[in-house]
Amino acid sequence: MAEVTKLIHKYLRHDKKFPHVWCPGCGIGIMLGALIRAIDRIGYEKDEIVLISGIGCSGRLPVYVDFNTLHTTHGRAITFATGVKLAKPSLKVIVIMGDGDAVAIGGNHFIHAARRNIDMTALILNNSIYGMTGGQSSPATPYGMRSTTTIYSNIEQSFNISELAVTAGAAFVGRGTVYHARLLDSLMEKAFLKQGFSVVEVISHCHTQFGRQNRLGTAVQMMEQQRDQAVTVEKAARMKPEELKEKIVIGVLVDKELPVYQDEYEKIRERAKEVMGR
Amino acid sequence: MLLQGNEAVAEGALRAGCRFFAGYPITPATEISEVLSVRLPQVDGTFIQMEDEIASLGAVIGASLAGVKSMTATSGPGFSLMQENLGLAIIAEVPCVIVNVMRGGPSTGLPTFPAQSDVMQARWGTHGDHPIIVLSASTVRECFDMTIRAFNLSERFRTPVIVLIDEVVGHMREKMALDDEEEIEIFNRVKPTMPPEWYIPYEDTPSGVSPMANFGEGYRYHVTGLTHDVRGFPTSRPDEIGPFISRLHRKISSHFPEIQTAEYFQTEDAEITIVAYGCVARSAKRAVIEAREKGRKVGLLKLMTIWPFMRTAVEKVLQTSKVLIVPEMNMGQISREVKRVNRGITRVVALNKVDGTIITPMEILSRIQEVVS
């Protein structure tokens, strides 16, 4: 407990008016804990971290922590992060988005950032729903589920966010759940240390909206479901696609070396100066 | 040196200290991107082509928060996409420059034809009550100067500044003398000097502009598009919201003399004054010269600051003029403002053209003729 208190004192903003906006039992706090622990373990200075978010429940996260924090427009957090990182590459840029933020309104920015391989980490809190606006369906809402805008049934297929990141070319993609807090810690640490575009998808629950509308129980029950659905990447490799249908594959999905944008751009600068010198 | 308007914008930006550009290809603004993609890496700056104009302005705002002077350039459709992030730059008080090389609209409209139809969009395109600074250029040299001025004003007042040019000015080539030794005034944002624990990022000051800390320089604070208190934290308290929105306006409205510029050409004794801006001001100048040759007392008020609207400049020419003629390549966006300032005292005649072609000196001369007879 003393350890936790130490981290709270070190990283939370004491001049910010608490309590926070999240519902009791929300998974965002677990993600925030993992984020802080990973940053602390790596030993980043608070001044070198820029934490950037979009809109939604996840968008409110940066305000509580004592970094350089930026709360942007809906879906556009990654674009701001691109500017921050390229303007001042010494900064460690971390983006926090929800599922709607990252792959609905911000889907285009997400895939392009992955393709460019700019050095930053995108954390996506996937709770399958638009929580803040009252429980509307998102591109991560599974087929057949209910939301306030799909009260008859969601007839759309959902995105597999991590697979999308893999396909778009991200250098590192990991998936965890808020039940598996220790795994989240290590995924975040790996993602932060990765040179290039890294993604951690955090499967969470919105018991207030998604859970209530689909009768999935309390926050604890929904977390137990995460435990029961989870299979590791290693185990999943030995399973058939139909066996994996209802499962959440957790662990490191991709970790590869790719040319990093800022390094490549440095070469462009050298070439441009040669041209100028001629 | 023979330069194109768009090229002069790019050179002006570099001279102003711009070291970051994010943009998306669009006619007729693309040359600004192309030039800066070559020039910025030569001066250790950064050019990036984004996936769309929304992303472009997002990246520009991010780069500015990290302490680098930043800009983007676009035309109508792209400018429409930028409106939401423009509002964020206003409320979070992030300096940046947006150049809109106007083409015919609405929608895809006339990509290769000039227009001046985004004047009101530049003023009110983003939602919510907000002040905005919009400059205009009608020569290649002005493209250069106005871009520098745009950066200076944006840094001075911590606000996005829009430069409106049009397809004619953007693509026109003119001789421009550019002296490397020429004294050009450059303004850089005022940074906090107090210890970080004393820094209140959005604290009111006599000018209404608070010092701005760049990310990574020890002043950790919160930047948000939500209405915020002086510390940058979201607020829902009426006693904090009201003063904040008022300050946003006051920092601009209490500095009109510094922000507003216009050119008066033969207006001292003018009985007919033409109020124009952008490429139309060129035709208007020619029309004034020719009308004067015929002995008519005609003058030109060329608006170089479009917003905040130059009430004082219009009032000045109203003192001598019996008629104001406002030629514009739109349905009457500035003539409406001129009429508002005039309040029915003098005759205000609009001359509007929306067919994708420039208003010629002849057309202005014949309107003068109509007015006289």
Interface residues (C-beta under 8 A of the other chain):
Chain A: R13 D15 K16 K17 K46 D47 E48 V50 I52 P62 V63 D66 F67 N68 T69 L70 H71 T72 T73 R76 I78 T79 F80 A81 T82 G83 V84 K85 L86 A87 K88 S90 L91 N108 H109 H112 Y265 I268 R269 R271 A272 K273 V275 M276
Chain B: R19 F20 A22 V38 R39 P41 Q42 D44 T46 I48 M50 E51 D52 I54 A55 S56 L57 G58 A59 V60 I61 G62 A63 S64 L65 A66 G67 V68 S70 E84 N85 L88 N214 F215 G216 E217 G218 R220 Y221 H222 V223 T224 G225 L226 R231 F233 P234
